[in-house]
């Protein structure tokens, strides 16, 4: 079994209205989907950060290490790609390839991705609604109440608010959300790297009675002293790491004790192989891993399978971790294989089919393709 083709699809789906957070707004959803073909089978991966750049890296730097090789030699191929390229900028491209190799290998063995990763410990994961999002042209919180009602009607029992607009409105929104979702549901907030440590600390102190499960990205990703300061003074757990590209990048935060919940993104931090290294580090320091999930249905389902294999961690709220981040903003790319369904108990079921458990093809992507490339023998 040899890799015969690598197919790259740059996708863009326009939104009816821009959405965003305290740091940035975006008018569309973009990603790069990578299809690796071998032995008549396909595996899918994803790189949603600067997709055109990731595509160029795969074509110019990674493909020569892949074409003609056995896709089941996942770790050897991962090491070959890393050893041949200096720096962490290549990691989004490596992530997409690694994800596709895992999907393809699991399909070759006719097993779910979770089995390839070591075996599922659970068949469904509690999902938290990652939203609402800010909107431009008015008060950014203006639609939060209506949208949260929608999430609750879908079955969600946990919610992560976007925050960081200004302290007074941020606090008011947190308390309003707590009243709306009730005492038992889990509530988290995400500052999205938009605050200074002191502002995060002040805002978090005013939110304490809202009983937050965690506060996410209270400072910029590389600000280790800022994380240290926030962790010393914020009572809620501190979560972060979605922008870290190298698994080793989590080590300083773990050694310092200033990151309680690790959130590597499979499409950023070296794919399932890279995030597997983060999981190993986290277990050494007794910290839970809850992957950041953005992009399309590919990254979503990769995270779902990985989460099914992780141990229970009693740092959770209504039940032990792990939890699944479910991006509830408008996103046609999440619905390519049908919108993932939330069960009555607030969970999402892990697919039992081979690989990711979803079926994709180029025809399904066609409405959103802005560029494509095939790399062959």
C-alpha positions as a printed NumPy array, in Angstrom:
array([[  0.   ,   0.   ,   0.   ],
       [  1.636,   3.236,  -1.192],
       [  0.572,   6.86 ,  -1.255],
       [ -0.256,   7.685,  -4.869],
       [ -1.874,  11.135,  -4.615],
       [ -2.245,  14.089,  -2.3  ],
       [ -5.245,  16.27 ,  -3.102],
       [ -5.515,  19.76 ,  -1.648],
       [ -8.798,  21.675,  -1.385],
       [ -8.805,  25.284,  -0.194],
       [-12.381,  25.951,   0.965],
       [-14.138,  29.215,   1.782],
       [-17.765,  29.559,   2.904],
       [-19.189,  33.078,   3.109],
       [-21.274,  34.001,   6.163],
       [-24.47 ,  36.049,   6.082],
       [-23.014,  38.29 ,   8.799],
       [-19.448,  38.555,  10.16 ],
       [-18.846,  36.961,  13.549],
       [-15.863,  37.063,  15.864],
       [-14.476,  37.725,  19.3  ],
       [-12.844,  40.57 ,  21.184],
       [ -9.779,  40.31 ,  18.952],
       [-11.016,  39.742,  15.392],
       [-14.066,  39.433,  13.12 ],
       [-14.26 ,  37.258,  10.034],
       [-16.749,  37.227,   7.139],
       [-16.246,  33.612,   6.096],
       [-15.055,  30.193,   7.185],
       [-11.884,  28.957,   5.503],
       [ -9.841,  25.807,   5.719],
       [ -7.577,  23.463,   3.772],
       [ -8.778,  19.888,   3.469],
       [ -6.126,  17.337,   2.539],
       [ -7.081,  14.035,   0.92 ],
       [ -4.354,  11.378,   0.837],
       [ -4.996,   8.471,  -1.548],
       [ -3.458,   4.999,  -1.323],
       [ -4.652,   1.566,  -2.381],
       [ -7.986,   2.906,  -3.577],
       [ -8.758,   4.473,  -0.202],
       [ -8.751,   8.099,   0.951],
       [ -7.974,   9.706,   4.287],
       [ -8.821,  13.29 ,   5.229],
       [ -6.961,  15.919,   7.222],
       [ -7.263,  19.636,   7.831],
       [ -5.263,  22.849,   8.307],
       [ -7.544,  25.823,   8.942],
       [ -4.826,  28.363,   9.865],
       [ -3.694,  30.264,   6.735],
       [ -4.872,  27.46 ,   4.429],
       [ -3.133,  28.739,   1.28 ],
       [  0.216,  28.755,   3.072],
       [ -0.345,  25.25 ,   4.422],
       [ -1.15 ,  24.04 ,   0.907],
       [  2.076,  25.565,  -0.445],
       [  4.067,  23.895,   2.332],
       [  2.569,  20.492,   1.607],
       [  3.283,  20.825,  -2.098],
       [  6.759,  22.326,  -1.773],
       [  8.156,  20.713,   1.361],
       [  6.195,  17.687,   2.576],
       [  4.93 ,  15.801,  -0.485],
       [  8.358,  14.412,  -1.372],
       [  8.459,  12.64 ,   1.994],
       [  5.038,  11.061,   1.398],
       [  4.488,  10.038,  -2.238],
       [  5.312,   6.369,  -2.694],
       [  5.486,   5.7  ,   1.052],
       [  3.296,   3.389,   3.132],
       [  0.639,   5.595,   4.802],
       [  0.395,   3.191,   7.738],
       [  3.902,   4.195,   8.87 ],
       [  2.431,   7.252,  10.534],
       [  5.061,   7.967,  13.16 ],
       [  7.967,   7.434,  10.772],
       [  6.414,   9.827,   8.264],
       [  5.735,  12.389,  11.001],
       [  9.376,  12.253,  12.089],
       [ 10.576,  12.522,   8.495],
       [  8.478,  15.645,   7.911],
       [  9.673,  17.254,  11.148],
       [ 13.338,  16.4  ,  10.67 ],
       [ 13.376,  17.802,   7.137],
       [ 11.872,  21.178,   8.11 ],
       [ 13.139,  23.596,  10.73 ],
       [ 10.833,  25.74 ,  12.821],
       [  7.232,  25.377,  13.915],
       [  5.681,  27.22 ,  10.962],
       [  5.396,  23.934,   9.065],
       [  3.276,  22.358,  11.81 ],
       [ -0.152,  23.212,  10.418],
       [  0.778,  21.44 ,   7.195],
       [  2.193,  18.479,   9.148],
       [ -1.016,  18.442,  11.202],
       [ -3.239,  18.081,   8.146],
       [ -1.098,  15.307,   6.656],
       [ -0.901,  13.434,   9.953],
       [ -4.67 ,  13.615,  10.427],
       [ -5.214,  12.251,   6.916],
       [ -2.722,   9.42 ,   7.477],
       [ -4.575,   8.374,  10.633],
       [ -7.934,   8.415,   8.862],
       [ -6.556,   6.472,   5.89 ],
       [ -4.83 ,   3.857,   8.064],
       [ -7.94 ,   3.269,  10.17 ],
       [ -9.973,   2.851,   6.983],
       [ -7.408,   0.381,   5.634],
       [ -7.816,  -1.728,   8.768],
       [-11.603,  -1.166,   8.726],
       [-11.63 ,   0.172,  12.277],
       [-12.749,   3.462,  13.861],
       [-10.057,   6.068,  14.384],
       [-10.515,   5.669,  18.142],
       [ -9.387,   2.033,  17.868],
       [ -6.247,   3.093,  16.007],
       [ -5.563,   5.59 ,  18.811],
       [ -5.655,   2.858,  21.428],
       [ -9.334,   2.158,  21.979],
       [-12.375,   4.14 ,  23.058],
       [-13.143,   4.402,  26.773],
       [-16.557,   5.961,  26.098],
       [-18.963,   6.09 ,  23.164],
       [-20.185,   9.661,  23.684],
       [-18.682,  12.917,  24.932],
       [-20.326,  15.821,  26.748],
       [-20.247,  18.778,  24.358],
       [-20.088,  22.431,  25.295],
       [-21.539,  25.079,  23.017],
       [-18.665,  27.33 ,  21.976],
       [-20.587,  30.574,  21.445],
       [-22.296,  32.957,  21.058],
       [-19.934,  35.079,  18.999],
       [-19.583,  38.845,  18.849],
       [-21.131,  40.688,  15.903],
       [-20.104,  44.041,  14.451],
       [-22.302,  47.089,  13.941],
       [-23.834,  47.366,  17.402],
       [-23.388,  45.968,  20.875],
       [-21.506,  42.668,  20.5  ],
       [-23.647,  40.939,  23.146],
       [-26.959,  41.981,  21.615],
       [-28.046,  38.517,  20.399],
       [-26.583,  36.415,  23.21 ],
       [-29.849,  35.692,  25.042],
       [-31.661,  34.513,  21.919],
       [-28.739,  32.409,  20.723],
       [-28.205,  30.773,  24.111],
       [-31.888,  29.789,  24.136],
       [-31.227,  28.08 ,  20.814],
       [-28.28 ,  26.131,  22.213],
       [-30.309,  24.974,  25.19 ],
       [-33.116,  23.82 ,  22.902],
       [-30.562,  21.76 ,  20.935],
       [-29.652,  19.911,  24.126],
       [-26.404,  21.581,  25.233],
       [-25.744,  21.543,  28.98 ],
       [-22.513,  23.533,  28.949],
       [-21.635,  26.882,  27.396],
       [-18.505,  28.937,  26.67 ],
       [-19.088,  32.666,  26.146],
       [-16.894,  34.964,  24.114],
       [-15.737,  37.769,  26.42 ],
       [-13.252,  40.65 ,  26.602],
       [-15.388,  43.539,  25.268],
       [-15.187,  45.641,  28.429],
       [-15.244,  44.567,  32.084],
       [-18.711,  45.895,  32.944],
       [-20.452,  44.299,  29.96 ],
       [-18.387,  41.118,  30.237],
       [-19.464,  40.647,  33.845],
       [-23.1  ,  41.432,  33.072],
       [-23.091,  38.904,  30.206],
       [-21.6  ,  36.183,  32.416],
       [-24.253,  36.648,  35.108],
       [-27.048,  36.811,  32.54 ],
       [-25.833,  33.565,  30.972],
       [-25.649,  31.868,  34.365],
       [-29.259,  32.816,  35.123],
       [-30.324,  31.631,  31.68 ],
       [-28.651,  28.218,  31.74 ],
       [-29.378,  27.476,  35.392],
       [-27.304,  26.398,  38.357],
       [-26.325,  22.926,  37.18 ],
       [-24.987,  23.681,  33.69 ],
       [-21.304,  24.452,  33.166],
       [-20.326,  27.986,  32.179],
       [-16.924,  29.071,  30.834],
       [-15.629,  32.272,  29.23 ],
       [-12.988,  32.885,  26.57 ],
       [-11.039,  36.156,  26.495],
       [ -9.449,  35.084,  23.173],
       [ -6.017,  36.553,  24.022],
       [ -7.545,  40.046,  24.121],
       [ -6.73 ,  41.178,  27.67 ],
       [ -3.757,  42.144,  29.787],
       [ -3.162,  40.001,  32.861],
       [ -4.415,  42.7  ,  35.225],
       [ -7.612,  43.252,  33.27 ],
       [ -8.297,  39.512,  33.132],
       [ -7.748,  39.246,  36.872],
       [-10.049,  42.177,  37.624],
       [-12.817,  40.959,  35.334],
       [-12.556,  37.39 ,  36.597],
       [-12.816,  38.532,  40.226],
       [-16.087,  40.31 ,  39.433],
       [-17.419,  37.133,  37.773],
       [-16.729,  34.751,  40.65 ],
       [-20.364,  34.349,  41.692],
       [-21.197,  33.203,  38.153],
       [-19.246,  30.018,  39.057],
       [-17.068,  29.69 ,  35.973],
       [-15.638,  26.255,  35.22 ],
       [-12.671,  27.809,  33.439],
       [-11.336,  31.041,  31.941],
       [ -9.693,  30.588,  28.549],
       [ -6.733,  32.483,  27.122],
       [ -6.664,  35.277,  29.709],
       [ -3.515,  36.697,  28.053],
       [ -1.582,  36.278,  24.803],
       [ -0.383,  32.716,  24.094],
       [  3.343,  33.325,  24.609],
       [  2.997,  35.409,  27.795],
       [  4.201,  32.884,  30.354],
       [  4.637,  35.544,  33.094],
       [  1.099,  36.745,  32.326],
       [ -0.291,  33.233,  32.694],
       [  1.659,  32.876,  35.932],
       [  0.199,  36.104,  37.319],
       [ -3.341,  35.19 ,  36.237],
       [ -3.108,  31.685,  37.671],
       [ -2.04 ,  33.036,  41.061],
       [ -5.007,  35.387,  41.382],
       [ -7.906,  33.932,  39.363],
       [ -9.888,  31.312,  41.273],
       [-11.347,  29.563,  38.222],
       [ -9.222,  27.089,  36.264],
       [ -7.036,  28.578,  33.52 ],
       [ -7.278,  27.034,  30.035],
       [ -5.174,  27.716,  26.957],
       [ -2.759,  26.481,  24.329],
       [ -4.818,  26.491,  21.122],
       [ -2.157,  28.547,  19.313],
       [  0.813,  26.418,  20.439],
       [  2.256,  24.642,  17.389],
       [  4.874,  22.43 ,  19.028],
       [  3.911,  19.889,  21.712],
       [  7.003,  20.925,  23.686],
       [  5.533,  24.425,  23.905],
       [  3.195,  23.237,  26.656],
       [  6.034,  22.145,  28.93 ],
       [  6.909,  25.595,  30.384],
       [  3.26 ,  26.179,  31.328],
       [  3.021,  22.744,  32.935],
       [  6.301,  23.119,  34.792],
       [  5.181,  26.521,  36.055],
       [  1.781,  25.22 ,  37.13 ],
       [ -0.088,  28.056,  35.4  ],
       [ -2.229,  26.157,  32.874],
       [ -4.9  ,  23.899,  34.354],
       [ -6.537,  22.707,  31.118],
       [ -4.526,  22.088,  27.947],
       [ -6.237,  22.917,  24.656],
       [ -4.028,  21.898,  21.722],
       [ -5.692,  22.038,  18.315],
       [ -5.192,  18.868,  16.262],
       [ -5.038,  20.999,  13.092],
       [ -2.248,  23.174,  14.543],
       [ -0.119,  21.16 ,  16.983],
       [  1.199,  18.355,  14.78 ],
       [ -1.997,  16.41 ,  14.162],
       [ -2.989,  13.4  ,  16.225],
       [  0.657,  12.423,  16.648],
       [  1.594,  15.833,  18.019],
       [ -1.433,  16.131,  20.283],
       [ -0.749,  12.6  ,  21.495],
       [  2.565,  13.951,  22.795],
       [  0.677,  16.749,  24.579],
       [ -1.587,  14.127,  26.158],
       [  1.477,  12.272,  27.467],
       [  2.886,  15.486,  28.968],
       [ -0.468,  16.334,  30.522],
       [ -0.728,  12.936,  32.18 ],
       [  2.705,  13.419,  33.727],
       [  1.431,  16.626,  35.355],
       [ -2.104,  15.35 ,  36.056],
       [ -3.759,  17.881,  33.76 ],
       [ -6.742,  17.289,  31.439],
       [ -6.582,  17.797,  27.681],
       [ -9.616,  19.289,  25.925],
       [ -8.65 ,  19.98 ,  22.291],
       [ -9.54 ,  23.299,  20.737],
       [-11.867,  22.608,  17.79 ],
       [-12.284,  24.955,  14.833],
       [-12.549,  24.541,  11.083],
       [-14.58 ,  21.805,   9.421],
       [-16.172,  18.484,  10.223],
       [-12.759,  16.804,   9.752],
       [-11.105,  18.471,  12.741],
       [-14.323,  18.076,  14.751],
       [-14.44 ,  14.318,  14.256],
       [-10.71 ,  13.875,  14.819],
       [-11.158,  15.562,  18.214],
       [-14.248,  13.47 ,  18.972],
       [-12.351,  10.218,  18.401],
       [ -9.332,  11.383,  20.402],
       [-11.512,  12.452,  23.333],
       [-13.151,   9.048,  23.422],
       [ -9.76 ,   7.511,  24.262],
       [ -8.668,   9.881,  27.053],
       [ -8.886,   8.988,  30.753],
       [-11.487,  10.528,  33.054],
       [-10.275,  13.609,  34.865],
       [-12.229,  14.858,  37.856],
       [-11.477,  18.507,  37.28 ],
       [-14.788,  18.776,  35.446],
       [-18.038,  20.324,  36.497],
       [-21.263,  18.365,  36.111],
       [-19.219,  15.307,  35.12 ],
       [-15.536,  14.407,  34.74 ],
       [-13.585,  15.681,  31.747],
       [-12.995,  15.283,  28.828],
       [-15.471,  17.641,  27.157],
       [-15.895,  18.325,  23.429],
       [-15.775,  21.869,  22.042],
       [-18.699,  22.3  ,  19.645],
       [-18.41 ,  25.462,  17.52 ],
       [-22.039,  26.613,  17.327],
       [-21.437,  29.635,  15.107],
       [-22.635,  29.603,  11.488],
       [-20.338,  27.187,   9.674],
       [-21.252,  25.347,   6.455],
       [-17.908,  23.499,   6.627],
       [-18.963,  21.759,   9.838],
       [-22.042,  20.456,   8.037],
       [-20.288,  18.905,   5.016],
       [-21.172,  15.396,   6.184],
       [-24.32 ,  16.452,   8.056],
       [-24.43 ,  18.58 ,  11.193],
       [-23.186,  16.568,  14.216],
       [-26.183,  15.812,  16.432],
       [-26.384,  16.612,  20.137],
       [-28.064,  13.87 ,  22.158],
       [-30.748,  14.524,  24.757],
       [-28.141,  14.308,  27.533],
       [-25.908,  16.985,  25.959],
       [-23.414,  14.531,  24.474],
       [-22.223,  13.784,  20.948],
       [-21.848,  10.127,  19.953],
       [-18.573,   8.792,  18.568],
       [-19.059,   7.308,  15.054],
       [-18.569,   3.56 ,  14.774],
       [-17.612,   3.49 ,  11.095],
       [-14.03 ,   3.189,   9.81 ],
       [-11.641,   6.107,  10.171],
       [-13.264,   9.385,  11.127],
       [-16.642,   7.757,  10.604],
       [-17.779,  10.296,   8.011],
       [-17.788,  10.132,   4.224],
       [-16.431,  13.004,   2.133],
       [-15.732,  13.47 ,  -1.566],
       [-14.768,  16.298,  -3.892],
       [-18.346,  16.773,  -5.103],
       [-19.472,  17.63 ,  -1.56 ],
       [-16.752,  20.279,  -1.339],
       [-17.423,  21.811,  -4.739],
       [-19.582,  24.784,  -3.601],
       [-16.752,  26.031,  -1.383],
       [-13.582,  25.266,  -3.38 ],
       [-11.527,  28.37 ,  -4.193],
       [ -8.341,  26.475,  -5.155],
       [ -7.327,  22.864,  -5.619],
       [ -4.172,  20.929,  -6.403],
       [ -3.324,  17.267,  -6.994],
       [  0.177,  15.988,  -6.286],
       [  0.819,  12.573,  -7.815],
       [  3.617,  10.092,  -8.434]])
